[in-house]
Amino acid sequence: MSACVVGISGGTCSGKTTLARVLARHFGQGCVMVSQDWYYRDLAALAPEERAKVNFDAPEAIEASLLAAQIAALAEGRVVEAPQYDFALHTRRPETLHLAPAPVILVEGLHVIGMPELEGLLTLRVFVDASDAVRLARRLARDTRERGRAAAQVIAQFEETVRPMHARFVAPLGARADMVVQGEAPLEPAAATIAARIDRLSAAGG
């Protein structure tokens, strides 16, 4: 593969998406950004009340095989149509996102650097760390504003599935990362360090 594929993981609202966006601005047209959140399994076949019971923080909630196939395609220089997810309805939207290949591929999401399907695709693994209190506060703000959730629903989900799944699946990924970033600090200095490492990896051919 000629592309440098960077996996960015961390807990919910740790700052991983923000870090990816800072890196995307740095690399401009030389970069394509992919979110694990686009690849949640389509639950259209389930009744709405059943969809709400699904554990969205477990790795199996993601269609990892599709994510891996599209990352591999981008890395090989092929265009992909990435799925888009409706977080209010828990279904995939009919429209897709057209993604063109680029020398740097940023893949961000809870489980990215731990997914067996992505094991042979990632060039660099980054983990973004933040406390439970900070992540809950950020998630409350995001889900009530962007995803149509009530505050009580967000808090209940955090306690019932987000926190335990983080402890079981996400937090241990920090030990597997090539770089660990503090998500409660300004992310620009960390992004500059990561960008420099990506440049070195790209110059060395990955």
SEPAKOL-57517 format. One record per residue: residue number from 1; x, y, z of N, C-alpha, C in turn. Coordinates in nm, 4 decimals, always signed. Example, Ala and Ser with C-alpha at 12.3 -4.5 7.8 and 13.67 -1.06 7.14 Angstrom:
<recs>
<rec 1 <+1.3190 -0.5690 +0.7800> <+1.2300 -0.4500 +0.7800> <+1.3200 -0.3300 +0.7800>>
<rec 2 <+1.2850 -0.2250 +0.7080> <+1.3670 -0.1060 +0.7140> <+1.2900 +0.0030 +0.7870>>
</recs>
This chain:
<recs>
<rec 1 <+0.0848 -0.1202 +0.0000> <+0.0000 +0.0000 +0.0000> <+0.0883 +0.1252 +0.0000>>
<rec 2 <+0.0488 +0.2249 -0.0777> <+0.1254 +0.3479 -0.0821> <+0.0748 +0.4509 +0.0172>>
<rec 3 <-0.0487 +0.4371 +0.0617> <-0.1063 +0.5348 +0.1541> <-0.0606 +0.5073 +0.2967>>
<rec 4 <-0.0555 +0.6138 +0.3774> <-0.0292 +0.6034 +0.5201> <-0.1646 +0.6045 +0.5908>>
<rec 5 <-0.2012 +0.4938 +0.6543> <-0.3318 +0.4810 +0.7185> <-0.3146 +0.4992 +0.8687>>
<rec 6 <-0.3764 +0.6030 +0.9236> <-0.3615 +0.6393 +1.0641> <-0.4903 +0.6086 +1.1382>>
<rec 7 <-0.4844 +0.5188 +1.2358> <-0.5990 +0.4879 +1.3189> <-0.5984 +0.5728 +1.4445>>
<rec 8 <-0.7106 +0.6360 +1.4753> <-0.7217 +0.7221 +1.5935> <-0.8376 +0.6713 +1.6783>>
<rec 9 <-0.8062 +0.6166 +1.7965> <-0.9090 +0.5637 +1.8864> <-0.9069 +0.6374 +2.0194>>
<rec 10 <-1.0073 +0.6092 +2.1010> <-1.0199 +0.6707 +2.2326> <-1.1643 +0.6611 +2.2749>>
<rec 11 <-1.1925 +0.6942 +2.3981> <-1.3282 +0.6873 +2.4488> <-1.4208 +0.7855 +2.3800>>
<rec 12 <-1.5501 +0.7664 +2.4019> <-1.6476 +0.8588 +2.3476> <-1.6155 +1.0013 +2.3905>>
<rec 13 <-1.6158 +1.0933 +2.2938> <-1.5932 +1.2360 +2.3197> <-1.4588 +1.2630 +2.3888>>
<rec 14 <-1.3600 +1.1804 +2.3619> <-1.2262 +1.2029 +2.4180> <-1.1510 +1.3114 +2.3420>>
<rec 15 <-1.1920 +1.3360 +2.2175> <-1.1234 +1.4335 +2.1341> <-1.0674 +1.3738 +2.0069>>
<rec 16 <-1.0967 +1.2469 +1.9802> <-1.0382 +1.1803 +1.8635> <-1.0861 +1.2414 +1.7309>>
<rec 17 <-1.2149 +1.2766 +1.7236> <-1.2651 +1.3369 +1.6004> <-1.2046 +1.4753 +1.5798>>
<rec 18 <-1.1928 +1.5513 +1.6876> <-1.1308 +1.6831 +1.6786> <-0.9862 +1.6714 +1.6336>>
<rec 19 <-0.9129 +1.5762 +1.6899> <-0.7739 +1.5543 +1.6486> <-0.7673 +1.5187 +1.5009>>
<rec 20 <-0.8551 +1.4309 +1.4559> <-0.8570 +1.3929 +1.3144> <-0.8843 +1.5144 +1.2257>>
<rec 21 <-0.9728 +1.6012 +1.2695> <-1.0044 +1.7197 +1.1890> <-0.8867 +1.8166 +1.1833>>
<rec 22 <-0.8149 +1.8296 +1.2939> <-0.6956 +1.9154 +1.2934> <-0.5927 +1.8597 +1.1958>>
<rec 23 <-0.5725 +1.7289 +1.1981> <-0.4788 +1.6656 +1.1054> <-0.5275 +1.6799 +0.9612>>
<rec 24 <-0.6583 +1.6668 +0.9407> <-0.7136 +1.6799 +0.8057> <-0.6893 +1.8202 +0.7504>>
<rec 25 <-0.7028 +1.9211 +0.8358> <-0.6744 +2.0581 +0.7911> <-0.5269 +2.0729 +0.7561>>
<rec 26 <-0.4418 +2.0090 +0.8339> <-0.2970 +2.0172 +0.8091> <-0.2614 +1.9590 +0.6726>>
<rec 27 <-0.3164 +1.8432 +0.6398> <-0.2786 +1.7750 +0.5160> <-0.3630 +1.8176 +0.3962>>
<rec 28 <-0.4766 +1.8818 +0.4226> <-0.5579 +1.9346 +0.3134> <-0.6022 +1.8268 +0.2159>>
<rec 29 <-0.5825 +1.8516 +0.0871> <-0.6273 +1.7584 -0.0158> <-0.5444 +1.6306 -0.0188>>
<rec 30 <-0.4359 +1.6282 +0.0565> <-0.3543 +1.5084 +0.0637> <-0.4042 +1.4087 +0.1655>>
<rec 31 <-0.5268 +1.4286 +0.2127> <-0.5790 +1.3467 +0.3221> <-0.7267 +1.3178 +0.3010>>
<rec 32 <-0.7712 +1.1994 +0.3453> <-0.9131 +1.1661 +0.3482> <-0.9438 +1.1143 +0.4889>>
<rec 33 <-1.0573 +1.1547 +0.5429> <-1.0954 +1.1194 +0.6795> <-1.2156 +1.0271 +0.6781>>
<rec 34 <-1.2068 +0.9187 +0.7560> <-1.3120 +0.8186 +0.7632> <-1.3510 +0.8001 +0.9097>>
<rec 35 <-1.4815 +0.7955 +0.9376> <-1.5294 +0.7775 +1.0742> <-1.5892 +0.6384 +1.0934>>
<rec 36 <-1.5477 +0.5711 +1.1998> <-1.6067 +0.4422 +1.2352> <-1.7574 +0.4543 +1.2535>>
<rec 37 <-1.8042 +0.5675 +1.3006> <-1.9470 +0.5870 +1.3294> <-2.0350 +0.5705 +1.2057>>
<rec 38 <-1.9785 +0.5875 +1.0864> <-2.0583 +0.5698 +0.9651> <-2.0970 +0.4237 +0.9436>>
<rec 39 <-2.0257 +0.3335 +1.0086> <-2.0371 +0.1908 +0.9781> <-2.1176 +0.1124 +1.0823>>
<rec 40 <-2.1957 +0.1830 +1.1645> <-2.2872 +0.1110 +1.2518> <-2.3817 +0.0256 +1.1668>>
<rec 41 <-2.4124 -0.0925 +1.2173> <-2.5007 -0.1818 +1.1425> <-2.6388 -0.1198 +1.1274>>
<rec 42 <-2.6986 -0.1408 +1.0114> <-2.8319 -0.0872 +0.9831> <-2.9354 -0.1672 +1.0614>>
<rec 43 <-3.0112 -0.0996 +1.1458> <-3.1109 -0.1673 +1.2296> <-3.2534 -0.1459 +1.1789>>
<rec 44 <-3.2668 -0.1160 +1.0512> <-3.3995 -0.0872 +0.9949> <-3.4957 -0.2037 +1.0109>>
<rec 45 <-3.4432 -0.3251 +1.0194> <-3.5299 -0.4429 +1.0314> <-3.5899 -0.4566 +1.1715>>
<rec 46 <-3.5370 -0.3818 +1.2678> <-3.5864 -0.3894 +1.4051> <-3.6897 -0.2803 +1.4322>>
<rec 47 <-3.7809 -0.3086 +1.5218> <-3.8756 -0.2061 +1.5662> <-3.7991 -0.0973 +1.6410>>
<rec 48 <-3.8469 +0.0284 +1.6373> <-3.7741 +0.1375 +1.7027> <-3.7404 +0.1107 +1.8487>>
<rec 49 <-3.8307 +0.0473 +1.9224> <-3.8029 +0.0207 +2.0642> <-3.6935 -0.0842 +2.0805>>
<rec 50 <-3.6786 -0.1742 +1.9818> <-3.5727 -0.2748 +1.9866> <-3.4377 -0.2139 +1.9498>>
<rec 51 <-3.4389 -0.1190 +1.8577> <-3.3147 -0.0531 +1.8179> <-3.2497 +0.0158 +1.9371>>
<rec 52 <-3.3307 +0.0768 +2.0205> <-3.2790 +0.1516 +2.1346> <-3.2118 +0.0620 +2.2382>>
<rec 53 <-3.2406 -0.0683 +2.2330> <-3.1823 -0.1613 +2.3296> <-3.0456 -0.2139 +2.2869>>
<rec 54 <-3.0045 -0.1859 +2.1643> <-2.8776 -0.2363 +2.1120> <-2.7605 -0.1681 +2.1832>>
<rec 55 <-2.6577 -0.2451 +2.2131> <-2.5370 -0.1905 +2.2758> <-2.4466 -0.1336 +2.1664>>
<rec 56 <-2.4540 -0.0035 +2.1457> <-2.3797 +0.0608 +2.0377> <-2.2321 +0.0821 +2.0721>>
<rec 57 <-2.1933 +0.0522 +2.1947> <-2.0546 +0.0720 +2.2352> <-1.9732 -0.0563 +2.2302>>
<rec 58 <-2.0364 -0.1666 +2.1943> <-1.9657 -0.2932 +2.1771> <-1.9094 -0.3005 +2.0352>>
<rec 59 <-1.7953 -0.3647 +2.0167> <-1.7342 -0.3717 +1.8825> <-1.8253 -0.4311 +1.7767>>
<rec 60 <-1.9104 -0.5281 +1.8148> <-1.9947 -0.5941 +1.7149> <-2.1048 -0.5037 +1.6603>>
<rec 61 <-2.1244 -0.3861 +1.7188> <-2.2225 -0.2916 +1.6637> <-2.1756 -0.2326 +1.5314>>
<rec 62 <-2.0470 -0.2474 +1.5030> <-1.9873 -0.1919 +1.3814> <-1.9736 -0.3002 +1.2751>>
<rec 63 <-2.0043 -0.2676 +1.1506> <-1.9799 -0.3593 +1.0395> <-1.8334 -0.3449 +0.9980>>
<rec 64 <-1.7467 -0.4082 +1.0765> <-1.6022 -0.3901 +1.0613> <-1.5519 -0.4400 +0.9266>>
<rec 65 <-1.6152 -0.5426 +0.8722> <-1.5696 -0.5961 +0.7434> <-1.5865 -0.4933 +0.6320>>
<rec 66 <-1.6960 -0.4182 +0.6353> <-1.7184 -0.3140 +0.5344> <-1.6201 -0.1996 +0.5542>>
<rec 67 <-1.5990 -0.1593 +0.6786> <-1.5018 -0.0534 +0.7064> <-1.3641 -0.0933 +0.6543>>
<rec 68 <-1.3208 -0.2149 +0.6845> <-1.1886 -0.2603 +0.6407> <-1.1797 -0.2660 +0.4888>>
<rec 69 <-1.2854 -0.3139 +0.4249> <-1.2841 -0.3236 +0.2782> <-1.2713 -0.1862 +0.2140>>
<rec 70 <-1.3392 -0.0864 +0.2718> <-1.3328 +0.0470 +0.2120> <-1.2004 +0.1164 +0.2419>>
<rec 71 <-1.1420 +0.0904 +0.3600> <-1.0097 +0.1458 +0.3881> <-0.9066 +0.0845 +0.2939>>
<rec 72 <-0.9161 -0.0457 +0.2727> <-0.8236 -0.1128 +0.1806> <-0.8382 -0.0568 +0.0394>>
<rec 73 <-0.9608 -0.0317 -0.0028> <-0.9841 +0.0235 -0.1363> <-0.9224 +0.1623 -0.1495>>
<rec 74 <-0.9431 +0.2465 -0.0488> <-0.8833 +0.3804 -0.0520> <-0.7309 +0.3718 -0.0568>>
<rec 75 <-0.6747 +0.2807 +0.0239> <-0.5296 +0.2657 +0.0286> <-0.4728 +0.2177 -0.1049>>
<rec 76 <-0.5554 +0.1463 -0.1804> <-0.5144 +0.0970 -0.3126> <-0.5445 +0.1964 -0.4238>>
<rec 77 <-0.5968 +0.3147 -0.3864> <-0.6202 +0.4190 -0.4850> <-0.7564 +0.4177 -0.5500>>
<rec 78 <-0.8535 +0.3496 -0.4861> <-0.9875 +0.3417 -0.5432> <-1.0863 +0.4304 -0.4678>>
<rec 79 <-1.1832 +0.4821 -0.5385> <-1.2908 +0.5640 -0.4803> <-1.3893 +0.4719 -0.4090>>
<rec 80 <-1.4457 +0.5186 -0.2957> <-1.5488 +0.4410 -0.2264> <-1.6693 +0.5296 -0.1968>>
<rec 81 <-1.7830 +0.4642 -0.1763> <-1.9051 +0.5314 -0.1331> <-1.9300 +0.4887 +0.0112>>
<rec 82 <-1.8962 +0.5753 +0.1055> <-1.9054 +0.5415 +0.2477> <-2.0491 +0.5564 +0.2970>>
<rec 83 <-2.0970 +0.4604 +0.3769> <-2.2324 +0.4723 +0.4312> <-2.2417 +0.5885 +0.5286>>
<rec 84 <-2.3632 +0.6389 +0.5470> <-2.3892 +0.7443 +0.6437> <-2.4999 +0.6962 +0.7377>>
<rec 85 <-2.4910 +0.7354 +0.8645> <-2.5799 +0.6781 +0.9661> <-2.6704 +0.7836 +1.0264>>
<rec 86 <-2.7950 +0.7453 +1.0479> <-2.8922 +0.8322 +1.1143> <-2.8970 +0.7916 +1.2616>>
<rec 87 <-2.8400 +0.8737 +1.3487> <-2.8295 +0.8384 +1.4898> <-2.9609 +0.8536 +1.5657>>
<rec 88 <-3.0543 +0.9256 +1.5087> <-3.1852 +0.9371 +1.5726> <-3.2702 +0.8133 +1.5466>>
<rec 89 <-3.2585 +0.7575 +1.4248> <-3.3396 +0.6419 +1.3867> <-3.2635 +0.5101 +1.3971>>
<rec 90 <-3.1303 +0.5159 +1.4149> <-3.0451 +0.3961 +1.4194> <-3.0532 +0.3170 +1.2895>>
<rec 91 <-3.0532 +0.3873 +1.1789> <-3.0552 +0.3227 +1.0470> <-2.9566 +0.3948 +0.9554>>
<rec 92 <-2.9190 +0.3283 +0.8480> <-2.8348 +0.3932 +0.7479> <-2.9188 +0.4828 +0.6594>>
<rec 93 <-2.8619 +0.5960 +0.6268> <-2.9311 +0.6874 +0.5374> <-2.9209 +0.6364 +0.3935>>
<rec 94 <-3.0126 +0.6757 +0.3072> <-3.0048 +0.6295 +0.1684> <-2.8853 +0.6866 +0.0930>>
<rec 95 <-2.8405 +0.8065 +0.1318> <-2.7273 +0.8676 +0.0623> <-2.5947 +0.8158 +0.1188>>
<rec 96 <-2.4919 +0.8181 +0.0357> <-2.3573 +0.7799 +0.0773> <-2.2649 +0.8997 +0.0617>>
<rec 97 <-2.1430 +0.8870 +0.1143> <-2.0435 +0.9926 +0.1033> <-1.9339 +0.9470 +0.0080>>
<rec 98 <-1.9125 +1.0237 -0.0977> <-1.8113 +0.9918 -0.1989> <-1.6734 +1.0268 -0.1447>>
<rec 99 <-1.5870 +0.9274 -0.1320> <-1.4520 +0.9494 -0.0801> <-1.3487 +0.9142 -0.1862>>
<rec 100 <-1.2596 +1.0080 -0.2126> <-1.1518 +0.9847 -0.3077> <-1.0256 +0.9443 -0.2317>>
<rec 101 <-0.9425 +0.8599 -0.2897> <-0.8193 +0.8176 -0.2223> <-0.7227 +0.9344 -0.2044>>
<rec 102 <-0.6349 +0.9221 -0.1059> <-0.5367 +1.0262 -0.0760> <-0.4155 +0.9601 -0.0114>>
<rec 103 <-0.3010 +1.0291 -0.0103> <-0.1800 +0.9705 +0.0484> <-0.1914 +0.9418 +0.1972>>
<rec 104 <-0.2752 +1.0211 +0.2690> <-0.2956 +1.0002 +0.4121> <-0.4425 +0.9686 +0.4363>>
<rec 105 <-0.4691 +0.8571 +0.5039> <-0.6052 +0.8161 +0.5366> <-0.6183 +0.8171 +0.6882>>
<rec 106 <-0.7070 +0.9009 +0.7395> <-0.7323 +0.9096 +0.8833> <-0.8594 +0.8321 +0.9152>>
<rec 107 <-0.8500 +0.7340 +1.0046> <-0.9654 +0.6532 +1.0427> <-0.9853 +0.6696 +1.1923>>
<rec 108 <-1.0970 +0.7314 +1.2323> <-1.1180 +0.7563 +1.3749> <-1.2408 +0.6834 +1.4258>>
<rec 109 <-1.2307 +0.6338 +1.5507> <-1.3437 +0.5658 +1.6113> <-1.3030 +0.4901 +1.7359>>
<rec 110 <-1.4008 +0.4549 +1.8162> <-1.3765 +0.3894 +1.9445> <-1.2802 +0.2724 +1.9347>>
<rec 111 <-1.3073 +0.1814 +1.8406> <-1.2396 +0.0517 +1.8395> <-1.1370 +0.0360 +1.7276>>
<rec 112 <-1.1140 +0.1399 +1.6505> <-1.0365 +0.1288 +1.5266> <-0.9025 +0.0579 +1.5454>>
<rec 113 <-0.8230 +0.1014 +1.6427> <-0.6873 +0.0457 +1.6516> <-0.6861 -0.0941 +1.7134>>
<rec 114 <-0.8019 -0.1420 +1.7560> <-0.8101 -0.2769 +1.8098> <-0.8855 -0.3743 +1.7208>>
<rec 115 <-0.9375 -0.3282 +1.6077> <-1.0162 -0.4145 +1.5200> <-0.9266 -0.5143 +1.4478>>
<rec 116 <-0.9516 -0.6433 +1.4624> <-0.8718 -0.7419 +1.3878> <-0.8781 -0.7198 +1.2364>>
<rec 117 <-0.9928 -0.6732 +1.1887> <-1.0101 -0.6525 +1.0438> <-0.9175 -0.5447 +0.9896>>
<rec 118 <-0.8739 -0.4514 +1.0765> <-0.7873 -0.3420 +1.0324> <-0.6406 -0.3657 +1.0664>>
<rec 119 <-0.6120 -0.4792 +1.1282> <-0.4786 -0.5055 +1.1810> <-0.3684 -0.4845 +1.0769>>
<rec 120 <-0.3882 -0.5356 +0.9569> <-0.2840 -0.5253 +0.8553> <-0.2900 -0.3992 +0.7723>>
<rec 121 <-0.3833 -0.3103 +0.8032> <-0.4025 -0.1897 +0.7222> <-0.3438 -0.0641 +0.7859>>
<rec 122 <-0.3309 -0.0631 +0.9186> <-0.2900 +0.0593 +0.9880> <-0.1385 +0.0766 +0.9883>>
<rec 123 <-0.0970 +0.1970 +0.9517> <+0.0447 +0.2329 +0.9544> <+0.0830 +0.2897 +1.0898>>
<rec 124 <-0.0086 +0.3656 +1.1506> <+0.0172 +0.4340 +1.2777> <-0.1082 +0.4268 +1.3632>>
<rec 125 <-0.0900 +0.3989 +1.4930> <-0.2020 +0.3885 +1.5866> <-0.1907 +0.4968 +1.6926>>
<rec 126 <-0.2959 +0.5763 +1.7073> <-0.2975 +0.6871 +1.8034> <-0.4152 +0.6656 +1.8983>>
<rec 127 <-0.3919 +0.6877 +2.0272> <-0.4980 +0.6768 +2.1267> <-0.5149 +0.8113 +2.1958>>
<rec 128 <-0.6404 +0.8579 +2.2058> <-0.6718 +0.9850 +2.2711> <-0.7375 +0.9549 +2.4052>>
<rec 129 <-0.6781 +1.0050 +2.5123> <-0.7225 +0.9737 +2.6481> <-0.7906 +1.0950 +2.7115>>
<rec 130 <-0.8985 +1.0701 +2.7874> <-0.9671 +1.1760 +2.8628> <-1.0455 +1.1103 +2.9748>>
<rec 131 <-1.0715 +1.1849 +3.0816> <-1.1407 +1.1300 +3.1983> <-1.2878 +1.1031 +3.1691>>
<rec 132 <-1.3482 +1.0161 +3.2499> <-1.4911 +0.9878 +3.2366> <-1.5750 +1.1138 +3.2507>>
<rec 133 <-1.5391 +1.1996 +3.3470> <-1.6188 +1.3200 +3.3730> <-1.6199 +1.4128 +3.2517>>
<rec 134 <-1.5047 +1.4313 +3.1916> <-1.4942 +1.5183 +3.0738> <-1.5698 +1.4583 +2.9560>>
<rec 135 <-1.5554 +1.3291 +2.9374> <-1.6205 +1.2645 +2.8238> <-1.7734 +1.2664 +2.8379>>
<rec 136 <-1.8235 +1.2470 +2.9605> <-1.9676 +1.2526 +2.9811> <-2.0212 +1.3931 +2.9544>>
<rec 137 <-1.9523 +1.4940 +3.0025> <-1.9975 +1.6316 +2.9803> <-2.0021 +1.6648 +2.8319>>
<rec 138 <-1.8999 +1.6234 +2.7595> <-1.8959 +1.6485 +2.6153> <-2.0060 +1.5708 +2.5429>>
<rec 139 <-2.0273 +1.4455 +2.5858> <-2.1295 +1.3632 +2.5206> <-2.2695 +1.4188 +2.5447>>
<rec 140 <-2.2948 +1.4672 +2.6645> <-2.4236 +1.5305 +2.6927> <-2.4494 +1.6459 +2.5968>>
<rec 141 <-2.3486 +1.7305 +2.5817> <-2.3640 +1.8465 +2.4935> <-2.3859 +1.8024 +2.3493>>
<rec 142 <-2.3075 +1.7040 +2.3029> <-2.3181 +1.6604 +2.1634> <-2.4498 +1.5903 +2.1336>>
<rec 143 <-2.4877 +1.4930 +2.2174> <-2.6042 +1.4105 +2.1853> <-2.7358 +1.4856 +2.1984>>
<rec 144 <-2.7438 +1.5803 +2.2908> <-2.8660 +1.6595 +2.3026> <-2.8757 +1.7619 +2.1891>>
<rec 145 <-2.7611 +1.8102 +2.1433> <-2.7603 +1.9116 +2.0379> <-2.7693 +1.8510 +1.8985>>
<rec 146 <-2.6954 +1.7408 +1.8728> <-2.6802 +1.6896 +1.7373> <-2.7583 +1.5611 +1.7097>>
<rec 147 <-2.7927 +1.4853 +1.8126> <-2.8490 +1.3531 +1.7877> <-2.9903 +1.3348 +1.8443>>
<rec 148 <-3.0507 +1.4436 +1.8868> <-3.1898 +1.4395 +1.9282> <-3.2180 +1.3579 +2.0524>>
<rec 149 <-3.1205 +1.3492 +2.1419> <-3.1381 +1.2685 +2.2632> <-3.1728 +1.3576 +2.3824>>
<rec 150 <-3.2486 +1.3015 +2.4764> <-3.2758 +1.3706 +2.6021> <-3.1581 +1.3496 +2.6964>>
<rec 151 <-3.1348 +1.4473 +2.7850> <-3.0201 +1.4400 +2.8755> <-3.0255 +1.3145 +2.9622>>
<rec 152 <-3.1427 +1.2800 +3.0130> <-3.1555 +1.1608 +3.0983> <-3.1198 +1.0346 +3.0213>>
<rec 153 <-3.1557 +1.0308 +2.8944> <-3.1237 +0.9154 +2.8098> <-2.9731 +0.9037 +2.7889>>
<rec 154 <-2.9084 +1.0158 +2.7675> <-2.7636 +1.0168 +2.7463> <-2.6905 +0.9673 +2.8706>>
<rec 155 <-2.7314 +1.0165 +2.9864> <-2.6665 +0.9769 +3.1122> <-2.6888 +0.8283 +3.1400>>
<rec 156 <-2.8112 +0.7812 +3.1176> <-2.8415 +0.6397 +3.1417> <-2.7587 +0.5505 +3.0504>>
<rec 157 <-2.7469 +0.5876 +2.9233> <-2.6680 +0.5087 +2.8296> <-2.5208 +0.5077 +2.8693>>
<rec 158 <-2.4722 +0.6210 +2.9158> <-2.3319 +0.6296 +2.9564> <-2.3032 +0.5326 +3.0704>>
<rec 159 <-2.3915 +0.5303 +3.1674> <-2.3701 +0.4447 +3.2837> <-2.3917 +0.2967 +3.2532>>
<rec 160 <-2.4904 +0.2674 +3.1672> <-2.5274 +0.1277 +3.1417> <-2.4367 +0.0587 +3.0414>>
<rec 161 <-2.3936 +0.1302 +2.9373> <-2.3124 +0.0645 +2.8338> <-2.1817 +0.1358 +2.8029>>
<rec 162 <-2.1833 +0.2696 +2.7966> <-2.0629 +0.3411 +2.7537> <-1.9477 +0.3184 +2.8503>>
<rec 163 <-1.9706 +0.3419 +2.9796> <-1.8627 +0.3285 +3.0780> <-1.8086 +0.1843 +3.0853>>
<rec 164 <-1.8968 +0.0828 +3.0991> <-1.8421 -0.0536 +3.1057> <-1.7743 -0.0996 +2.9773>>
<rec 165 <-1.8260 -0.0615 +2.8608> <-1.7632 -0.0998 +2.7345> <-1.6301 -0.0287 +2.7155>>
<rec 166 <-1.6227 +0.0945 +2.7661> <-1.4955 +0.1667 +2.7606> <-1.3896 +0.0929 +2.8427>>
<rec 167 <-1.4274 +0.0529 +2.9636> <-1.3325 -0.0171 +3.0499> <-1.2899 -0.1500 +2.9902>>
<rec 168 <-1.3831 -0.2184 +2.9258> <-1.3539 -0.3524 +2.8723> <-1.2799 -0.3493 +2.7399>>
<rec 169 <-1.3224 -0.2626 +2.6487> <-1.2709 -0.2689 +2.5126> <-1.1819 -0.1519 +2.4706>>
<rec 170 <-1.2145 -0.0313 +2.5177> <-1.1479 +0.0877 +2.4644> <-1.0230 +0.1251 +2.5429>>
<rec 171 <-1.0359 +0.1395 +2.6749> <-0.9206 +0.1815 +2.7558> <-0.7965 +0.0949 +2.7332>>
<rec 172 <-0.8103 -0.0380 +2.7200> <-0.6908 -0.1203 +2.6977> <-0.6165 -0.0912 +2.5670>>
<rec 173 <-0.6828 -0.0235 +2.4735> <-0.6181 +0.0052 +2.3458> <-0.5027 +0.1039 +2.3609>>
<rec 174 <-0.5026 +0.1805 +2.4707> <-0.3923 +0.2740 +2.4927> <-0.2577 +0.2035 +2.4948>>
<rec 175 <-0.2552 +0.0793 +2.5449> <-0.1298 +0.0037 +2.5529> <-0.0843 -0.0446 +2.4162>>
<rec 176 <-0.1751 -0.0462 +2.3191> <-0.1414 -0.0933 +2.1843> <-0.1048 +0.0206 +2.0907>>
<rec 177 <-0.1215 +0.1431 +2.1370> <-0.1009 +0.2588 +2.0503> <+0.0472 +0.2906 +2.0329>>
<rec 178 <+0.0791 +0.3470 +1.9167> <+0.2141 +0.3984 +1.8928> <+0.2331 +0.5339 +1.9603>>
<rec 179 <+0.1225 +0.6074 +1.9766> <+0.1259 +0.7384 +2.0392> <+0.0000 +0.7568 +2.1228>>
<rec 180 <+0.0136 +0.8158 +2.2419> <-0.1005 +0.8476 +2.3275> <-0.1094 +0.9992 +2.3429>>
<rec 181 <-0.2284 +1.0530 +2.3191> <-0.2521 +1.1976 +2.3225> <-0.3499 +1.2274 +2.4352>>
<rec 182 <-0.3278 +1.3360 +2.5079> <-0.4194 +1.3789 +2.6133> <-0.5309 +1.4639 +2.5518>>
<rec 183 <-0.6527 +1.4113 +2.5560> <-0.7648 +1.4777 +2.4907> <-0.8218 +1.5960 +2.5656>>
<rec 184 <-0.7753 +1.6187 +2.6887> <-0.8225 +1.7343 +2.7643> <-0.7325 +1.8560 +2.7445>>
<rec 185 <-0.6209 +1.8361 +2.6752> <-0.5275 +1.9452 +2.6468> <-0.5524 +1.9967 +2.5045>>
<rec 186 <-0.5030 +2.1152 +2.4715> <-0.5130 +2.1612 +2.3325> <-0.4505 +2.0580 +2.2392>>
<rec 187 <-0.5191 +2.0279 +2.1300> <-0.4768 +1.9175 +2.0446> <-0.3812 +1.9589 +1.9324>>
<rec 188 <-0.3656 +2.0880 +1.9103> <-0.2799 +2.1320 +1.8001> <-0.1344 +2.0880 +1.8162>>
<rec 189 <-0.0728 +2.1000 +1.9372> <+0.0663 +2.0533 +1.9504> <+0.0801 +1.9036 +1.9240>>
<rec 190 <-0.0143 +1.8246 +1.9745> <-0.0108 +1.6806 +1.9498> <-0.0280 +1.6510 +1.8014>>
<rec 191 <-0.1177 +1.7249 +1.7355> <-0.1399 +1.7051 +1.5927> <-0.0136 +1.7353 +1.5138>>
<rec 192 <+0.0606 +1.8385 +1.5538> <+0.1849 +1.8726 +1.4839> <+0.2862 +1.7592 +1.4971>>
<rec 193 <+0.2944 +1.6996 +1.6163> <+0.3862 +1.5879 +1.6384> <+0.3466 +1.4672 +1.5541>>
<rec 194 <+0.2153 +1.4386 +1.5512> <+0.1655 +1.3261 +1.4717> <+0.1891 +1.3511 +1.3233>>
<rec 195 <+0.1630 +1.4732 +1.2774> <+0.1821 +1.5062 +1.1368> <+0.3275 +1.4870 +1.0958>>
<rec 196 <+0.4198 +1.5264 +1.1827> <+0.5617 +1.5081 +1.1523> <+0.5962 +1.3600 +1.1404>>
<rec 197 <+0.5360 +1.2781 +1.2270> <+0.5607 +1.1339 +1.2196> <+0.5006 +1.0739 +1.0935>>
<rec 198 <+0.3824 +1.1204 +1.0552> <+0.3216 +1.0739 +0.9306> <+0.4097 +1.1088 +0.8134>>
<rec 199 <+0.4655 +1.2291 +0.8123> <+0.5536 +1.2712 +0.7036> <+0.6748 +1.1797 +0.6951>>
<rec 200 <+0.7307 +1.1425 +0.8113> <+0.8476 +1.0536 +0.8115> <+0.8096 +0.9145 +0.7596>>
<rec 201 <+0.6931 +0.8645 +0.8044> <+0.6482 +0.7331 +0.7580> <+0.6211 +0.7332 +0.6078>>
<rec 202 <+0.5589 +0.8405 +0.5613> <+0.5286 +0.8498 +0.4185> <+0.6564 +0.8567 +0.3365>>
<rec 203 <+0.7554 +0.9318 +0.3853> <+0.8822 +0.9439 +0.3145> <+0.9560 +0.8103 +0.3077>>
<rec 204 <+0.9335 +0.7291 +0.4122> <+0.9989 +0.5981 +0.4200> <+0.9179 +0.4905 +0.3494>>
<rec 205 <+0.8042 +0.5293 +0.2923> <+0.7202 +0.4338 +0.2219> <+0.6272 +0.3559 +0.3099>>
<rec 206 <+0.5873 +0.4197 +0.4284> <+0.4935 +0.3541 +0.5184> <+0.5616 +0.2704 +0.6217>>
</recs>
